[in-house]
Amino acid sequence: MAKIKLTKGELKKQRDALRQYQRYLPTLQLKKQQLQMEILKFLALMDQIRAQEEEKKTACLLWAGLLATSGIDLALWLKPSAEIVASRNIAGVEVRLLERLDFAAAEYDLFTMPLWLDRGLELLREEKSLRMQMRMLERAVETLRHELRITTQRVNLFEKVKIPEAEEAIRVIKISIGDQMANAVGRSKAAKRKIEALNEVLV
């Protein structure tokens, strides 16, 4: 604990600081809980997306061989025309999440292209959307974890350092002021006795 002045002014300063720490601590604890809950929600959502991705990959494998032999290049039709992204504020932290990917309509000759092409494109576009959603969720979780580390450090600082230090400073100052007052009363009584003794001698 830093050296403190043993004065009434310092006592007021320490009491004000303690009140401030005790007022902010519940807010920090609430923020910590919110961050933890949101991280858990995002991790659960990521597990669901991984499972969906596996389903899409399995479905794609059923006709992937056809794609290889047909010589059709789907790359042009798999490029998103727009990314629809939403910003969310979670306990004071901005994160960006993918709402959806938009793709332009695939225009081709229905008579010359194979029948499986529509379904194949749909699956690949869904798989690409899931991959992009997963990347943005990973970044969001990373951002929230970083904020959680900082918030946890602040909670620990208040709980384990600042509040105990202020309480100890208040205790020490109160004892010191009490001692000073007792000494002042003692000196006052001694001075009174000396004055009374002096008066008796003079009379």
N, C-alpha and C positions, 0 to 999 in steps of 0.2 A: 504494500500500500504506500502511495506517495505521501510525503510529509504534509501534514495538515496544520492549519493554524487552530489553536485552541480558543476560539473566540465565538461570541454569539452570532456574528456575521457569517462565519464559516459554518456554524450549525445550521443556519437558515439555508445557506447555499447547498449543503449536503442533503437537507430534508427536501428541498426543491428537486435536486437531482434524483433522489430516491423515488419521489412521486412520479417524475417523468419516466424513469426506467420501468416502474410498476404499471404505468399507463400504456407504454409501448409494447411491453412484453406479451400481453395477450394477443395483440394484433399480429406480432411476429409469429407466435405459436399457431394462430389461425392460418396465416399464410403458409406456414410449413405444412400443416395438415392438408390444406387445399392442393398444394403442389404434389404432395405424396399421393393423394387420391387421384389426381389427374394423370400422373405418371402411370399409376396402376391401370387406369382406364385405357390409356393409350397402348400400354403393353398388351393388354387383353385384346384390343382391337387389332394390333399387329399380328397376334397369334391367329385371329380369324382370317386376316388377309393372307397370311402364309398358307393357311389351309385352302382358301379359295384359289390362290395361285397354283398350288399343287393340282387341284381339280382341273384348272384350265390347261395346265401343261399336259396332264394325262389325256385330256380330250383332244389337244392339239396333236399328240403323238399318233392318234388314230388315223390322221390324214396327212401327217408330215411327209411320209414317203411319197404320197401323190404329188405334193408340192415339189419335191426334189426332181421327180421325173417329168413334170409338166413344163419346167423351165419358166414358170410365171414369177415375176419379181413383184412382190407385194409392198416393197419398201415405200413407194410413193403413197399408197393408200393407208399406210400405218403412221404417217406423220400427222400429229395433231394440228388442227387449224386454230385451236384456242385452248388455253389452260384456264379453267375457272377456279380461282383460289380465294379462300376466305381467311380473313384475319380474326383470330380470337384472343381476347384478353383473359388470361388465367392468372389470378392473384397478382395483377399488375405486370404480367409478362406477356408480350405480344408473340404469338406463334401463328404461322401460316399453314393452312391445311388445304389439301386438294379437294374440291367439291366434285369436279369431273373434268375429263378431257373431251373436247369436241373434235370430231373428224369430219372432213368433207365427204359428201356422198361419193362412193366409188362408181365411176362411170366406165362401163365396158360393155362389149357386145355379148349379150346373154346367149347367143347361138354358138359363139366360138369358145366361150369360157366354160370350164367344167362346172357341174352342179354344186359341188362341195365348196366352191369359192366363197359364196356369201357367208356360210357358217364358219368357214375358216377365218375370214376377215373379222367377223364378229368376235370370235374367241381370242384372236391375237390382239384386237383392240382392247378387249376387256382385260387381258393379261397385262398389256402395256399400262393401262389405267391403274391397275392394282400395284404394279411395280412403282409407278410415280407416287401413288398414295403412300406406299411403304417408305419411300425415300423421304417424303415430307414429314411423315410421322416420326421417323428416326431423328430428323433434325429438330423437330419439336421436343421430343423426349430429351435430347442432348441439351437443348436450351433450358428446359424445365429442371433438369438435374443440376445444371450449373447454378441456376437461381436457388435451388433447394440447398446446395452446399453453402452458398453465401448466407441464406436465411438461417440455416442451422448454426453456422458460426456466430451469427448475431444473437440468436436465442441463447447459445452457450455463454457468450460474452456477458449478456445481461444476467442470466441465471447464476452463473458460477463466478463471475468477477465483479461486475459493476454494482449489482444489488448488495452482495455481501460486503463489498468495500465501503459502500455508502452507509450501510447499517453499522459496520464496525466503527467508521469515522464518527457517526452520530453518538454511538455508545461512549467512545473515548472522549469526545468533546463534552458530553453531558457530565461525565465523571469529573473532568478537569474543571468545568464551570462550577459544579457542586463543591469541589475542593476549594476553589477560589472564593466562593461565597462563604464557606465554613471558616476559611482563614480570615476573611474580611470581618466576619462576625466576631471571631476570636480576638483579632486586633482591636476591633471597636470596643469590646469588653475590657481588654487590657488597658486601652487608652482611657476608658471611663474610670477604671479603678485608680489609675495614676492621677487623673484629675481630682478624683475624690480624696485620695491620700494627700495630694498637694494642698487641697482646700483645707483639710484638717490641720495640716502643719501651719498654714497661714492664719488659721483662726485662733 
